[in-house]
Amino acid sequence: MNNDTKNKLIRDYAYNLVNQMKQQYGNIIKDNQIDEIISIYNNSDKEIKEIQKEIYDLLEDFIRKYLEEIQKNNDEITKIQIENQDQLMQIDQQIENIPDVSQSTNIKKIAKVIQMLNPNADIRIGNPAMMSDANNKIFSSIPIENIKLPKGFEYNDKNGITNKYKTGSGVYTSLEVASLNGVNQSMLMPKSEQLKSSNENIVNKETVQNTNQQVTKNIKSEHKNISKVPSITSQRKKQKNSKKINPMKMTNIESKMYPLLNEKRKTKLKQKTQTKTTVMTYKKPKNPMTNQTTSSKGFINLIFASLILLTIVFILFILNK
C-alpha cells in the first residue's frame, strides 16, 4: 500500500470517527484538531490497524477529559449556588428582622434601620447639643441615590427622606441628607455598639447576587473554552517527531550520591590499571633446578680453592724446615 492511499484511509477513518462522536457529544472536536491528529500519522511506517487504534485512543482520551471538566464545572456551579442560596436565605431572615419604622418620627430609630439596610455606608446623626438641626438631618458617606430606604420612606428634593402620606396618624418625618465628608466628628452622635454589630452582621444582598451571577458566568465561560485548550496530541506529535532524548534530571539524593559513586568508580579504575601494570612488569622467577645447579657449582669451586690453598700452605711449611 503506497503512502497516498494509506494517508487517505487514515484521514477518512479520523473524520468518520469524529462525526460519530459529534452525534453523541456535540461539536466539541474542531477540524483543526482532527487535522492535527492526522498529521501525526502522515507517511507513518506503522500498520493501518495500529494507527486506527491510536487515533481512537486519542479521541477517546480527549472526550473523557472534556466530560470530566464539564462535570467539575457543573459541580462548582452547584456548590456556589447552594452556598449563596443559604447566604441569601440568611440575609432575607435578617431583613425580615429589621424593625418597621414606617410610622416612626424618631430620627435615631430611622437612622439605625437605614444603616442596617446599607452596611457598606456610614450613617450618622448630629448631636443636638452641638447642632441646632440635629433632629432633622442625617449624614451619609454615600450619595442619597445609592441609599436603600426603609419600607414606607422615599426621597424627594422638597422633603428629603420622608414618610409623608404613608403614616396613619398623618404625623410624618422629613430628614435632610448631608455628606459625612468634612464634618467634625465632635458634632456627631457616637455610634452605639448595637448599631455597629448590626452593620457588621448584615450582608449586602445585591452584592451576593451579583457575585453569584459573575462566578457562574465565569465558570460557564471556562466551560465553553474547554475544547480550545491544547490537547495532548500536540505533545505526542512533538515526542514522535523529535529524535532527541531529554536527559533525566537527578533528584537531590542522587545529586549528592553521584560525586561519591563517581569517585569510587575512578578509584576502582585506577586500581585496575595499576594491577595490569604490575603484571606486565613482573619478572618471571628462574627455574628452581637452575638455581640448584648454580649453587652446586659454587660449592665445588669453593672446595677446589680450599685444596689449592692447603697445598700452598703445606709446600711453604716443608720449605721452611
Secondary structure, 3 states (H helix, E strand, C coil): CCHHHHHHHHHHHHHHHHHHHHHHHCCCCCHHHHHHHHHHCCCCCCCHHHHHHHHHHHHHHHHHHHHHHHHHHHHHHHHHHHHHHHHHHHHHHHHHCCCCCCCCCCHHHHHHHHHHHCCCCCEEEECCCCCCCHHHEEEECCCHHHCCCCCCCEEECCCEEECCCCCCCCCCCEEEEEECCCCCHHHECCCCHHHHHHHHHCCCHHHHHHHHHHHHHHHHHHHHCHHHCCCHHHHHHHHHHCCCCCCCCCCHHHHHHHHHHHHHHHHHHHHHHHHHHHHHHCCCCCCHHHHHHHHHHHHHHHHHHHHHHHHHHHHHHHHHC
